[in-house]
Amino acid sequence: MTPHPTLSLTGLETVYDALAMAIDQAGSDKKELFLVKLALLNAQALGDAELFQQQLHIALQDL
């Protein structure tokens, strides 16, 4: 498995802000569809199904 670059705290804040605005733009009736599409696009860009599944498990923790 090749190492993946990480984002700085500033980069994460930028991503968080962009994600929040995109969720608002999608609207409450389409936010689930938007998040699924985004997850699938990011899984494709990541190119590693096992790593994506690990990230799913991490994201489900402490909701």
PyMOL Python script that loads the backbone (N, CA, C, O; Angstrom):
from pymol import cmd

cmd.read_pdbstr("""\
ATOM      1  N   MET A   1       0.852  -1.175   0.000  1.00  0.00           N
ATOM      2  CA  MET A   1       0.000   0.000   0.000  1.00  0.00           C
ATOM      3  C   MET A   1       0.897   1.238   0.000  1.00  0.00           C
ATOM      4  O   MET A   1       1.825   1.327   0.804  1.00  0.00           O
ATOM      5  N   THR A   2       0.634   2.182  -0.883  1.00  0.00           N
ATOM      6  CA  THR A   2       1.435   3.392  -0.940  1.00  0.00           C
ATOM      7  C   THR A   2       0.927   4.404   0.075  1.00  0.00           C
ATOM      8  O   THR A   2      -0.274   4.482   0.333  1.00  0.00           O
ATOM      9  N   PRO A   3       1.845   5.182   0.654  1.00  0.00           N
ATOM     10  CA  PRO A   3       1.389   6.193   1.627  1.00  0.00           C
ATOM     11  C   PRO A   3       0.583   7.274   0.933  1.00  0.00           C
ATOM     12  O   PRO A   3       0.838   7.618  -0.221  1.00  0.00           O
ATOM     13  N   HIS A   4      -0.385   7.799   1.646  1.00  0.00           N
ATOM     14  CA  HIS A   4      -1.237   8.860   1.114  1.00  0.00           C
ATOM     15  C   HIS A   4      -0.892  10.160   1.814  1.00  0.00           C
ATOM     16  O   HIS A   4      -0.642  10.165   3.019  1.00  0.00           O
ATOM     17  N   PRO A   5      -0.876  11.258   1.081  1.00  0.00           N
ATOM     18  CA  PRO A   5      -0.562  12.547   1.709  1.00  0.00           C
ATOM     19  C   PRO A   5      -1.627  12.931   2.725  1.00  0.00           C
ATOM     20  O   PRO A   5      -2.785  12.531   2.603  1.00  0.00           O
ATOM     21  N   THR A   6      -1.238  13.694   3.709  1.00  0.00           N
ATOM     22  CA  THR A   6      -2.183  14.169   4.714  1.00  0.00           C
ATOM     23  C   THR A   6      -2.359  15.669   4.573  1.00  0.00           C
ATOM     24  O   THR A   6      -1.506  16.366   4.023  1.00  0.00           O
ATOM     25  N   LEU A   7      -3.477  16.148   5.076  1.00  0.00           N
ATOM     26  CA  LEU A   7      -3.767  17.581   5.050  1.00  0.00           C
ATOM     27  C   LEU A   7      -3.321  18.219   6.353  1.00  0.00           C
ATOM     28  O   LEU A   7      -3.385  17.597   7.414  1.00  0.00           O
ATOM     29  N   SER A   8      -2.875  19.447   6.268  1.00  0.00           N
ATOM     30  CA  SER A   8      -2.579  20.242   7.457  1.00  0.00           C
ATOM     31  C   SER A   8      -3.895  20.610   8.134  1.00  0.00           C
ATOM     32  O   SER A   8      -4.971  20.400   7.573  1.00  0.00           O
ATOM     33  N   LEU A   9      -3.802  21.158   9.336  1.00  0.00           N
ATOM     34  CA  LEU A   9      -5.003  21.612  10.034  1.00  0.00           C
ATOM     35  C   LEU A   9      -5.718  22.673   9.218  1.00  0.00           C
ATOM     36  O   LEU A   9      -6.947  22.679   9.142  1.00  0.00           O
ATOM     37  N   THR A  10      -4.961  23.567   8.611  1.00  0.00           N
ATOM     38  CA  THR A  10      -5.560  24.599   7.754  1.00  0.00           C
ATOM     39  C   THR A  10      -6.272  23.967   6.562  1.00  0.00           C
ATOM     40  O   THR A  10      -7.366  24.393   6.194  1.00  0.00           O
ATOM     41  N   GLY A  11      -5.656  22.954   5.959  1.00  0.00           N
ATOM     42  CA  GLY A  11      -6.278  22.249   4.843  1.00  0.00           C
ATOM     43  C   GLY A  11      -7.561  21.567   5.256  1.00  0.00           C
ATOM     44  O   GLY A  11      -8.552  21.606   4.528  1.00  0.00           O
ATOM     45  N   LEU A  12      -7.551  20.934   6.433  1.00  0.00           N
ATOM     46  CA  LEU A  12      -8.761  20.273   6.942  1.00  0.00           C
ATOM     47  C   LEU A  12      -9.876  21.287   7.194  1.00  0.00           C
ATOM     48  O   LEU A  12     -11.042  21.018   6.905  1.00  0.00           O
ATOM     49  N   GLU A  13      -9.514  22.450   7.731  1.00  0.00           N
ATOM     50  CA  GLU A  13     -10.515  23.490   7.959  1.00  0.00           C
ATOM     51  C   GLU A  13     -11.110  23.982   6.643  1.00  0.00           C
ATOM     52  O   GLU A  13     -12.310  24.245   6.555  1.00  0.00           O
ATOM     53  N   THR A  14     -10.271  24.103   5.631  1.00  0.00           N
ATOM     54  CA  THR A  14     -10.747  24.517   4.307  1.00  0.00           C
ATOM     55  C   THR A  14     -11.711  23.491   3.737  1.00  0.00           C
ATOM     56  O   THR A  14     -12.758  23.847   3.197  1.00  0.00           O
ATOM     57  N   VAL A  15     -11.353  22.208   3.860  1.00  0.00           N
ATOM     58  CA  VAL A  15     -12.215  21.127   3.379  1.00  0.00           C
ATOM     59  C   VAL A  15     -13.529  21.111   4.151  1.00  0.00           C
ATOM     60  O   VAL A  15     -14.597  20.956   3.559  1.00  0.00           O
ATOM     61  N   TYR A  16     -13.452  21.272   5.469  1.00  0.00           N
ATOM     62  CA  TYR A  16     -14.654  21.281   6.296  1.00  0.00           C
ATOM     63  C   TYR A  16     -15.602  22.402   5.860  1.00  0.00           C
ATOM     64  O   TYR A  16     -16.803  22.186   5.696  1.00  0.00           O
ATOM     65  N   ASP A  17     -15.046  23.594   5.677  1.00  0.00           N
ATOM     66  CA  ASP A  17     -15.876  24.734   5.253  1.00  0.00           C
ATOM     67  C   ASP A  17     -16.516  24.481   3.889  1.00  0.00           C
ATOM     68  O   ASP A  17     -17.698  24.762   3.692  1.00  0.00           O
ATOM     69  N   ALA A  18     -15.735  23.951   2.952  1.00  0.00           N
ATOM     70  CA  ALA A  18     -16.264  23.670   1.614  1.00  0.00           C
ATOM     71  C   ALA A  18     -17.349  22.598   1.674  1.00  0.00           C
ATOM     72  O   ALA A  18     -18.361  22.694   0.980  1.00  0.00           O
ATOM     73  N   LEU A  19     -17.138  21.580   2.501  1.00  0.00           N
ATOM     74  CA  LEU A  19     -18.127  20.513   2.648  1.00  0.00           C
ATOM     75  C   LEU A  19     -19.419  21.051   3.253  1.00  0.00           C
ATOM     76  O   LEU A  19     -20.509  20.727   2.781  1.00  0.00           O
ATOM     77  N   ALA A  20     -19.302  21.863   4.284  1.00  0.00           N
ATOM     78  CA  ALA A  20     -20.495  22.436   4.918  1.00  0.00           C
ATOM     79  C   ALA A  20     -21.294  23.281   3.921  1.00  0.00           C
ATOM     80  O   ALA A  20     -22.521  23.199   3.870  1.00  0.00           O
ATOM     81  N   MET A  21     -20.590  24.084   3.140  1.00  0.00           N
ATOM     82  CA  MET A  21     -21.284  24.915   2.146  1.00  0.00           C
ATOM     83  C   MET A  21     -21.936  24.049   1.067  1.00  0.00           C
ATOM     84  O   MET A  21     -23.048  24.346   0.632  1.00  0.00           O
ATOM     85  N   ALA A  22     -21.261  22.986   0.630  1.00  0.00           N
ATOM     86  CA  ALA A  22     -21.824  22.112  -0.401  1.00  0.00           C
ATOM     87  C   ALA A  22     -23.055  21.373   0.122  1.00  0.00           C
ATOM     88  O   ALA A  22     -24.030  21.202  -0.610  1.00  0.00           O
ATOM     89  N   ILE A  23     -23.018  20.936   1.380  1.00  0.00           N
ATOM     90  CA  ILE A  23     -24.187  20.266   1.971  1.00  0.00           C
ATOM     91  C   ILE A  23     -25.363  21.232   2.013  1.00  0.00           C
ATOM     92  O   ILE A  23     -26.489  20.861   1.680  1.00  0.00           O
ATOM     93  N   ASP A  24     -25.103  22.472   2.421  1.00  0.00           N
ATOM     94  CA  ASP A  24     -26.167  23.488   2.428  1.00  0.00           C
ATOM     95  C   ASP A  24     -26.705  23.728   1.023  1.00  0.00           C
ATOM     96  O   ASP A  24     -27.914  23.859   0.829  1.00  0.00           O
ATOM     97  N   GLN A  25     -25.803  23.784   0.041  1.00  0.00           N
ATOM     98  CA  GLN A  25     -26.211  24.024  -1.345  1.00  0.00           C
ATOM     99  C   GLN A  25     -27.053  22.867  -1.881  1.00  0.00           C
ATOM    100  O   GLN A  25     -27.992  23.087  -2.645  1.00  0.00           O
ATOM    101  N   ALA A  26     -26.720  21.635  -1.484  1.00  0.00           N
ATOM    102  CA  ALA A  26     -27.486  20.465  -1.939  1.00  0.00           C
ATOM    103  C   ALA A  26     -28.910  20.495  -1.399  1.00  0.00           C
ATOM    104  O   ALA A  26     -29.833  19.998  -2.045  1.00  0.00           O
ATOM    105  N   GLY A  27     -29.086  21.071  -0.227  1.00  0.00           N
ATOM    106  CA  GLY A  27     -30.416  21.145   0.382  1.00  0.00           C
ATOM    107  C   GLY A  27     -30.718  19.908   1.206  1.00  0.00           C
ATOM    108  O   GLY A  27     -30.147  18.839   0.993  1.00  0.00           O
ATOM    109  N   SER A  28     -31.622  20.079   2.144  1.00  0.00           N
ATOM    110  CA  SER A  28     -31.932  18.996   3.081  1.00  0.00           C
ATOM    111  C   SER A  28     -32.509  17.765   2.392  1.00  0.00           C
ATOM    112  O   SER A  28     -32.333  16.645   2.874  1.00  0.00           O
ATOM    113  N   ASP A  29     -33.199  17.963   1.264  1.00  0.00           N
ATOM    114  CA  ASP A  29     -33.811  16.825   0.574  1.00  0.00           C
ATOM    115  C   ASP A  29     -32.816  16.045  -0.289  1.00  0.00           C
ATOM    116  O   ASP A  29     -33.120  14.934  -0.723  1.00  0.00           O
ATOM    117  N   LYS A  30     -31.642  16.607  -0.541  1.00  0.00           N
ATOM    118  CA  LYS A  30     -30.659  15.945  -1.409  1.00  0.00           C
ATOM    119  C   LYS A  30     -29.321  15.703  -0.717  1.00  0.00           C
ATOM    120  O   LYS A  30     -28.389  15.210  -1.352  1.00  0.00           O
ATOM    121  N   LYS A  31     -29.201  16.044   0.592  1.00  0.00           N
ATOM    122  CA  LYS A  31     -27.896  15.951   1.224  1.00  0.00           C
ATOM    123  C   LYS A  31     -27.379  14.517   1.316  1.00  0.00           C
ATOM    124  O   LYS A  31     -26.177  14.290   1.182  1.00  0.00           O
ATOM    125  N   GLU A  32     -28.271  13.540   1.543  1.00  0.00           N
ATOM    126  CA  GLU A  32     -27.818  12.152   1.608  1.00  0.00           C
ATOM    127  C   GLU A  32     -27.287  11.685   0.251  1.00  0.00           C
ATOM    128  O   GLU A  32     -26.248  11.028   0.177  1.00  0.00           O
ATOM    129  N   LEU A  33     -27.998  12.022  -0.807  1.00  0.00           N
ATOM    130  CA  LEU A  33     -27.559  11.665  -2.153  1.00  0.00           C
ATOM    131  C   LEU A  33     -26.220  12.321  -2.461  1.00  0.00           C
ATOM    132  O   LEU A  33     -25.319  11.678  -2.999  1.00  0.00           O
ATOM    133  N   PHE A  34     -26.088  13.597  -2.121  1.00  0.00           N
ATOM    134  CA  PHE A  34     -24.834  14.309  -2.332  1.00  0.00           C
ATOM    135  C   PHE A  34     -23.682  13.628  -1.595  1.00  0.00           C
ATOM    136  O   PHE A  34     -22.614  13.427  -2.174  1.00  0.00           O
ATOM    137  N   LEU A  35     -23.887  13.267  -0.315  1.00  0.00           N
ATOM    138  CA  LEU A  35     -22.815  12.652   0.473  1.00  0.00           C
ATOM    139  C   LEU A  35     -22.422  11.284  -0.064  1.00  0.00           C
ATOM    140  O   LEU A  35     -21.247  10.922  -0.025  1.00  0.00           O
ATOM    141  N   VAL A  36     -23.391  10.514  -0.566  1.00  0.00           N
ATOM    142  CA  VAL A  36     -23.074   9.223  -1.171  1.00  0.00           C
ATOM    143  C   VAL A  36     -22.270   9.431  -2.448  1.00  0.00           C
ATOM    144  O   VAL A  36     -21.269   8.749  -2.667  1.00  0.00           O
ATOM    145  N   LYS A  37     -22.695  10.364  -3.291  1.00  0.00           N
ATOM    146  CA  LYS A  37     -21.950  10.648  -4.520  1.00  0.00           C
ATOM    147  C   LYS A  37     -20.527  11.105  -4.198  1.00  0.00           C
ATOM    148  O   LYS A  37     -19.572  10.674  -4.844  1.00  0.00           O
ATOM    149  N   LEU A  38     -20.390  11.974  -3.204  1.00  0.00           N
ATOM    150  CA  LEU A  38     -19.075  12.458  -2.814  1.00  0.00           C
ATOM    151  C   LEU A  38     -18.202  11.321  -2.296  1.00  0.00           C
ATOM    152  O   LEU A  38     -17.022  11.235  -2.638  1.00  0.00           O
ATOM    153  N   ALA A  39     -18.775  10.452  -1.475  1.00  0.00           N
ATOM    154  CA  ALA A  39     -18.016   9.310  -0.947  1.00  0.00           C
ATOM    155  C   ALA A  39     -17.551   8.400  -2.075  1.00  0.00           C
ATOM    156  O   ALA A  39     -16.403   7.955  -2.073  1.00  0.00           O
ATOM    157  N   LEU A  40     -18.418   8.120  -3.033  1.00  0.00           N
ATOM    158  CA  LEU A  40     -18.038   7.253  -4.150  1.00  0.00           C
ATOM    159  C   LEU A  40     -16.962   7.902  -5.025  1.00  0.00           C
ATOM    160  O   LEU A  40     -16.035   7.227  -5.473  1.00  0.00           O
ATOM    161  N   LEU A  41     -17.083   9.195  -5.265  1.00  0.00           N
ATOM    162  CA  LEU A  41     -16.062   9.896  -6.038  1.00  0.00           C
ATOM    163  C   LEU A  41     -14.716   9.887  -5.319  1.00  0.00           C
ATOM    164  O   LEU A  41     -13.672   9.727  -5.950  1.00  0.00           O
ATOM    165  N   ASN A  42     -14.743  10.056  -4.010  1.00  0.00           N
ATOM    166  CA  ASN A  42     -13.502  10.033  -3.243  1.00  0.00           C
ATOM    167  C   ASN A  42     -12.919   8.633  -3.137  1.00  0.00           C
ATOM    168  O   ASN A  42     -11.699   8.473  -3.117  1.00  0.00           O
ATOM    169  N   ALA A  43     -13.770   7.622  -3.069  1.00  0.00           N
ATOM    170  CA  ALA A  43     -13.279   6.239  -3.081  1.00  0.00           C
ATOM    171  C   ALA A  43     -12.585   5.952  -4.406  1.00  0.00           C
ATOM    172  O   ALA A  43     -11.530   5.319  -4.434  1.00  0.00           O
ATOM    173  N   GLN A  44     -13.171   6.412  -5.493  1.00  0.00           N
ATOM    174  CA  GLN A  44     -12.566   6.230  -6.814  1.00  0.00           C
ATOM    175  C   GLN A  44     -11.227   6.952  -6.884  1.00  0.00           C
ATOM    176  O   GLN A  44     -10.251   6.397  -7.388  1.00  0.00           O
ATOM    177  N   ALA A  45     -11.169   8.174  -6.387  1.00  0.00           N
ATOM    178  CA  ALA A  45      -9.926   8.942  -6.400  1.00  0.00           C
ATOM    179  C   ALA A  45      -8.863   8.314  -5.501  1.00  0.00           C
ATOM    180  O   ALA A  45      -7.673   8.340  -5.817  1.00  0.00           O
ATOM    181  N   LEU A  46      -9.303   7.755  -4.387  1.00  0.00           N
ATOM    182  CA  LEU A  46      -8.385   7.092  -3.456  1.00  0.00           C
ATOM    183  C   LEU A  46      -7.806   5.835  -4.075  1.00  0.00           C
ATOM    184  O   LEU A  46      -6.622   5.540  -3.912  1.00  0.00           O
ATOM    185  N   GLY A  47      -8.644   5.098  -4.786  1.00  0.00           N
ATOM    186  CA  GLY A  47      -8.191   3.907  -5.488  1.00  0.00           C
ATOM    187  C   GLY A  47      -7.834   2.744  -4.594  1.00  0.00           C
ATOM    188  O   GLY A  47      -7.047   1.885  -4.990  1.00  0.00           O
ATOM    189  N   ASP A  48      -8.396   2.692  -3.389  1.00  0.00           N
ATOM    190  CA  ASP A  48      -8.055   1.633  -2.438  1.00  0.00           C
ATOM    191  C   ASP A  48      -9.300   1.302  -1.614  1.00  0.00           C
ATOM    192  O   ASP A  48      -9.630   2.010  -0.662  1.00  0.00           O
ATOM    193  N   ALA A  49      -9.985   0.224  -1.987  1.00  0.00           N
ATOM    194  CA  ALA A  49     -11.246  -0.133  -1.326  1.00  0.00           C
ATOM    195  C   ALA A  49     -11.032  -0.475   0.143  1.00  0.00           C
ATOM    196  O   ALA A  49     -11.869  -0.137   0.980  1.00  0.00           O
ATOM    197  N   GLU A  50      -9.934  -1.136   0.470  1.00  0.00           N
ATOM    198  CA  GLU A  50      -9.670  -1.511   1.861  1.00  0.00           C
ATOM    199  C   GLU A  50      -9.453  -0.270   2.730  1.00  0.00           C
ATOM    200  O   GLU A  50      -9.984  -0.187   3.838  1.00  0.00           O
ATOM    201  N   LEU A  51      -8.687   0.678   2.239  1.00  0.00           N
ATOM    202  CA  LEU A  51      -8.467   1.923   2.985  1.00  0.00           C
ATOM    203  C   LEU A  51      -9.779   2.683   3.138  1.00  0.00           C
ATOM    204  O   LEU A  51     -10.044   3.247   4.199  1.00  0.00           O
ATOM    205  N   PHE A  52     -10.596   2.703   2.100  1.00  0.00           N
ATOM    206  CA  PHE A  52     -11.894   3.371   2.192  1.00  0.00           C
ATOM    207  C   PHE A  52     -12.754   2.730   3.271  1.00  0.00           C
ATOM    208  O   PHE A  52     -13.405   3.433   4.043  1.00  0.00           O
ATOM    209  N   GLN A  53     -12.763   1.392   3.331  1.00  0.00           N
ATOM    210  CA  GLN A  53     -13.548   0.697   4.365  1.00  0.00           C
ATOM    211  C   GLN A  53     -13.024   1.017   5.758  1.00  0.00           C
ATOM    212  O   GLN A  53     -13.808   1.161   6.696  1.00  0.00           O
ATOM    213  N   GLN A  54     -11.712   1.128   5.905  1.00  0.00           N
ATOM    214  CA  GLN A  54     -11.136   1.521   7.198  1.00  0.00           C
ATOM    215  C   GLN A  54     -11.610   2.912   7.594  1.00  0.00           C
ATOM    216  O   GLN A  54     -11.941   3.159   8.754  1.00  0.00           O
ATOM    217  N   GLN A  55     -11.641   3.809   6.630  1.00  0.00           N
ATOM    218  CA  GLN A  55     -12.099   5.165   6.909  1.00  0.00           C
ATOM    219  C   GLN A  55     -13.581   5.195   7.272  1.00  0.00           C
ATOM    220  O   GLN A  55     -13.999   5.995   8.110  1.00  0.00           O
ATOM    221  N   LEU A  56     -14.377   4.327   6.647  1.00  0.00           N
ATOM    222  CA  LEU A  56     -15.795   4.230   7.026  1.00  0.00           C
ATOM    223  C   LEU A  56     -15.941   3.853   8.504  1.00  0.00           C
ATOM    224  O   LEU A  56     -16.728   4.452   9.237  1.00  0.00           O
ATOM    225  N   HIS A  57     -15.179   2.864   8.917  1.00  0.00           N
ATOM    226  CA  HIS A  57     -15.260   2.416  10.310  1.00  0.00           C
ATOM    227  C   HIS A  57     -14.828   3.519  11.277  1.00  0.00           C
ATOM    228  O   HIS A  57     -15.438   3.703  12.330  1.00  0.00           O
ATOM    229  N   ILE A  58     -13.781   4.243  10.916  1.00  0.00           N
ATOM    230  CA  ILE A  58     -13.323   5.355  11.749  1.00  0.00           C
ATOM    231  C   ILE A  58     -14.391   6.439  11.839  1.00  0.00           C
ATOM    232  O   ILE A  58     -14.647   6.973  12.918  1.00  0.00           O
ATOM    233  N   ALA A  59     -15.014   6.763  10.706  1.00  0.00           N
ATOM    234  CA  ALA A  59     -16.037   7.816  10.679  1.00  0.00           C
ATOM    235  C   ALA A  59     -17.269   7.445  11.512  1.00  0.00           C
ATOM    236  O   ALA A  59     -17.948   8.325  12.042  1.00  0.00           O
ATOM    237  N   LEU A  60     -17.552   6.163  11.627  1.00  0.00           N
ATOM    238  CA  LEU A  60     -18.718   5.732  12.407  1.00  0.00           C
ATOM    239  C   LEU A  60     -18.491   5.793  13.911  1.00  0.00           C
ATOM    240  O   LEU A  60     -19.450   5.754  14.682  1.00  0.00           O
ATOM    241  N   GLN A  61     -17.238   5.887  14.336  1.00  0.00           N
ATOM    242  CA  GLN A  61     -16.941   5.918  15.754  1.00  0.00           C
ATOM    243  C   GLN A  61     -17.380   7.247  16.377  1.00  0.00           C
ATOM    244  O   GLN A  61     -17.219   8.311  15.779  1.00  0.00           O
ATOM    245  N   ASP A  62     -17.916   7.165  17.543  1.00  0.00           N
ATOM    246  CA  ASP A  62     -18.261   8.341  18.355  1.00  0.00           C
ATOM    247  C   ASP A  62     -19.194   9.334  17.651  1.00  0.00           C
ATOM    248  O   ASP A  62     -19.023  10.546  17.786  1.00  0.00           O
ATOM    249  N   LEU A  63     -20.172   8.827  16.906  1.00  0.00           N
ATOM    250  CA  LEU A  63     -21.157   9.724  16.283  1.00  0.00           C
ATOM    251  C   LEU A  63     -22.120  10.257  17.341  1.00  0.00           C
ATOM    252  O   LEU A  63     -23.025  11.028  17.020  1.00  0.00           O
TER     253      LEU A  63
END
""", "prot")
cmd.dss("prot")
cmd.show_as("cartoon", "prot")
cmd.util.cbc("prot")
cmd.orient("prot")
